[in-house]
């Protein structure tokens, strides 16, 4: 990574890395994904709505499961891969990066839902869901477990949208045209780009960048992990209302830093 790459991220709100995740780490993550869905977990989390996510009885639909890296060690190894943390820190200008959240994602082929709607991810920003508890410089690293493109539903970005004060977007909406019309009505130009990525590449986007993904038109599921990261100077704030509050230690001092966790790259 060089100064031009950082400038691209700052201008466009996203950046695609070269191949930075080794094949063996991704091979292990794929095994970890299978273990996760088979309920073969290394660690147990509290049974609350936020830790449940997709369940087998929901059928062959878009799967989203939070906190997967806290339960399966192979997924934790991917989330903690140093190249991802180092890149996120450089792009955000931070001295250190901390994990905020992760989401295991599985998008089935459209043919698996005959007569029903194909699974898409509506245009949205990550920041709209985490207003009160995250840094303004939070960013997401999205890791595909295989090559991705416009056929199998790669993530698409609206360049420069991290500077748009848009509202009314929705991750779960299946009406991409309607959301784009809303963006136009608010005075912005939705001109999405769909980067093609090789296995081992990682996309990074700012928490305010508008993004989403289309249906998977291939014959295999699109499998990935979204890793949400933020600068280490962000602090817990009372009343955030996020499920993370149920899983972390509490300290009433918003400026407190655990002496055992000094700012660092992970």
C-alpha positions in Angstrom: 0.0 0.0 0.0 1.2 3.5 -0.8 0.0 7.1 -0.5 -2.0 6.8 -3.8 -4.0 3.9 -2.3 -4.8 5.9 0.8 -5.8 8.9 -1.3 -8.1 6.7 -3.4 -9.8 5.4 -0.2 -10.2 8.9 1.1 -11.6 10.2 -2.2 -13.9 7.2 -3.1 -14.7 5.7 0.3 -13.5 2.2 -0.6 -10.4 0.5 -1.8 -9.6 -3.0 -3.1 -6.4 -4.6 -1.9 -4.1 -6.9 -3.8 -4.0 -10.5 -2.6 -3.1 -10.2 1.1 -4.8 -13.3 2.7 -2.9 -16.5 2.1 -4.7 -19.6 0.6 -4.2 -21.7 3.7 -5.9 -19.1 5.9 -8.9 -19.0 3.5 -9.0 -22.8 3.3 -9.2 -23.0 7.1 -11.9 -20.3 7.1 -14.0 -22.4 4.7 -13.7 -25.3 7.0 -14.6 -23.1 9.9 -17.7 -21.9 8.0 -18.8 -25.5 7.5 -18.2 -26.1 11.2 -20.1 -23.0 12.2 -23.2 -24.1 10.3 -22.9 -27.6 11.7 -23.0 -26.1 15.2 -19.5 -27.4 15.8 -18.2 -24.4 17.9 -15.1 -23.9 19.9 -16.6 -21.3 22.2 -20.2 -20.7 23.5 -21.7 -17.2 23.6 -24.8 -16.1 25.5 -28.0 -17.1 23.8 -29.5 -13.7 22.9 -31.2 -12.7 19.7 -28.1 -11.0 18.3 -26.0 -14.2 18.6 -28.6 -16.4 16.8 -28.8 -15.0 13.3 -29.6 -17.5 10.5 -30.8 -20.9 11.6 -31.3 -24.1 9.5 -35.1 -23.8 9.8 -34.9 -20.5 7.9 -34.1 -22.4 4.7 -31.8 -21.6 1.8 -31.9 -17.9 2.1 -29.4 -15.1 2.7 -27.5 -16.1 5.8 -26.1 -13.6 8.2 -24.6 -14.7 11.5 -22.9 -12.2 13.8 -19.9 -12.9 16.1 -18.8 -16.0 14.2 -15.1 -15.3 14.9 -15.9 -15.5 18.7 -17.2 -19.1 18.2 -15.0 -20.8 15.6 -11.2 -20.6 15.8 -10.6 -20.8 12.1 -12.8 -17.8 11.5 -11.0 -16.0 14.3 -7.7 -16.6 12.6 -9.0 -14.9 9.4 -10.5 -12.0 11.3 -7.2 -11.5 13.2 -4.9 -11.8 10.1 -2.2 -9.1 10.5 -2.4 -7.9 6.9 -6.1 -7.0 7.3 -5.5 -5.0 10.5 -2.4 -3.2 9.2 -4.3 -2.2 6.0 -7.3 -1.0 7.9 -5.1 1.1 10.2 -3.3 2.7 7.3 -6.5 3.5 5.4 -8.1 5.1 8.5 -5.0 6.9 9.7 -5.2 5.1 13.0 -2.4 4.2 15.4 -4.2 0.9 16.2 -7.3 -1.0 15.1 -9.8 -3.0 17.2 -12.4 -5.4 16.2 -16.0 -4.1 16.5 -18.0 -6.9 15.0 -18.0 -9.6 12.3 -20.7 -11.2 10.1 -20.5 -14.5 8.4 -22.4 -14.2 5.1 -23.7 -16.9 2.7 -25.7 -15.9 -0.3 -27.3 -18.9 -2.0 -27.7 -19.2 -5.8 -30.9 -17.6 -7.1 -31.9 -21.0 -8.6 -32.3 -22.3 -5.0 -35.3 -20.1 -4.6 -37.6 -21.0 -7.6 -40.6 -18.8 -7.7 -39.3 -16.7 -4.8 -37.2 -13.5 -4.6 -33.4 -13.8 -5.2 -31.4 -12.8 -2.2 -29.8 -9.4 -2.5 -28.4 -6.9 0.0 -30.0 -3.5 -0.2 -28.1 -0.2 -0.5 -27.1 0.9 3.0 -24.3 2.3 5.1 -22.9 0.6 8.1 -22.9 3.8 10.1 -26.7 4.1 9.9 -27.0 1.1 12.1 -24.3 2.1 14.6 -24.8 5.8 15.2 -24.0 6.2 18.9 -21.3 3.6 19.6 -18.7 3.6 16.9 -16.0 5.8 15.5 -16.7 8.1 12.6 -13.7 6.4 11.0 -14.9 2.9 11.4 -14.4 0.7 8.2 -15.2 -2.7 7.0 -13.0 -5.4 5.5 -15.0 -7.7 3.3 -13.3 -11.1 2.5 -14.7 -13.4 -0.1 -13.7 -17.1 0.3 -13.4 -17.4 -3.5 -13.3 -15.1 -6.6 -16.3 -12.7 -6.8 -17.8 -10.6 -9.6 -21.1 -9.2 -10.8 -22.3 -12.7 -11.6 -22.2 -14.2 -8.1 -23.2 -11.0 -6.3 -20.0 -9.1 -5.4 -20.3 -6.1 -3.1 -20.9 -2.9 -5.1 -20.0 0.6 -3.9 -21.1 4.1 -4.7 -17.9 6.1 -5.1 -17.7 9.2 -2.9 -20.9 8.4 -1.0 -19.2 8.5 2.3 -19.7 12.2 2.1 -23.4 12.0 1.3 -25.9 12.7 4.2 -28.4 10.1 2.7 -31.2 8.6 4.7 -33.8 5.9 4.2 -31.5 3.1 3.1 -32.0 -0.6 4.1 -29.7 -3.6 4.2 -32.7 -6.0 4.0 -34.5 -4.2 1.2 -34.9 -6.1 -2.1 -35.9 -3.0 -4.0 -32.6 -1.7 -5.3 -34.3 0.6 -7.9 -36.4 2.2 -5.2 -33.4 2.9 -3.0 -31.5 4.3 -5.9 -34.5 6.6 -6.7 -34.5 7.8 -3.1 -30.8 8.6 -3.4 -31.4 10.6 -6.6 -34.3 12.4 -4.9 -31.9 13.5 -2.1 -29.7 15.1 -4.7 -27.0 12.5 -5.2 -25.8 10.4 -8.2 -25.9 6.6 -7.6 -23.3 5.3 -10.0 -22.3 2.0 -8.4 -19.1 0.1 -9.3 -18.8 -3.6 -8.8 -15.1 -4.6 -8.3 -14.1 -8.0 -9.4 -11.9 -9.7 -6.8 -9.6 -12.7 -6.8 -9.5 -15.0 -3.8 -7.2 -13.4 -1.2 -8.1 -9.8 -2.1 -10.0 -7.8 0.5 -12.3 -4.8 -0.1 -12.3 -2.0 2.5 -15.0 0.6 2.8 -15.7 3.6 5.1 -18.6 3.2 7.5 -20.6 5.9 5.6 -20.0 4.5 2.1 -23.2 3.3 0.4 -22.9 -0.3 -0.7 -25.0 -3.4 -1.3 -24.9 -6.5 -3.6 -27.1 -8.1 -6.3 -28.4 -11.6 -6.6 -26.1 -14.5 -6.9 -26.6 -15.7 -10.5 -24.0 -18.5 -10.3 -24.5 -22.1 -9.4 -22.6 -22.0 -6.1 -23.2 -20.0 -2.9 -21.3 -16.8 -2.4 -19.4 -17.1 0.9 -17.7 -14.3 2.8 -16.9 -12.7 6.1 -17.4 -9.0 6.8 -15.0 -7.6 9.5 -16.0 -4.3 11.1 -13.0 -2.4 12.5 -12.4 0.9 14.2 -9.5 3.0 15.5 -8.3 2.0 19.0 -9.1 5.5 20.4 -12.8 4.8 20.2 -14.4 4.3 23.6 -17.5 2.6 24.9 -20.3 5.0 25.6 -23.3 4.3 27.9 -26.7 3.9 26.2 -25.4 2.7 22.8 -28.1 0.1 22.6 -26.0 -2.3 20.6 -25.9 -6.0 21.3 -22.1 -5.8 21.9 -23.0 -4.2 25.2 -24.2 -7.7 26.4 -20.9 -9.3 25.5 -18.3 -6.9 26.8 -16.9 -5.7 30.1 -18.4 -2.5 31.5 -16.5 0.5 32.8 -18.2 3.8 33.7 -15.2 5.9 32.6 -15.5 6.6 28.9 -11.7 7.5 28.8 -10.6 4.3 30.4 -8.1 2.1 28.6 -7.3 -1.3 29.9 -3.6 -1.4 30.6 -3.4 -4.9 29.2 -4.8 -3.7 25.9 -2.5 -0.9 24.7 -3.2 0.6 21.3 -1.7 -1.7 18.7 -2.5 -3.5 15.5 -4.8 -6.0 17.0 
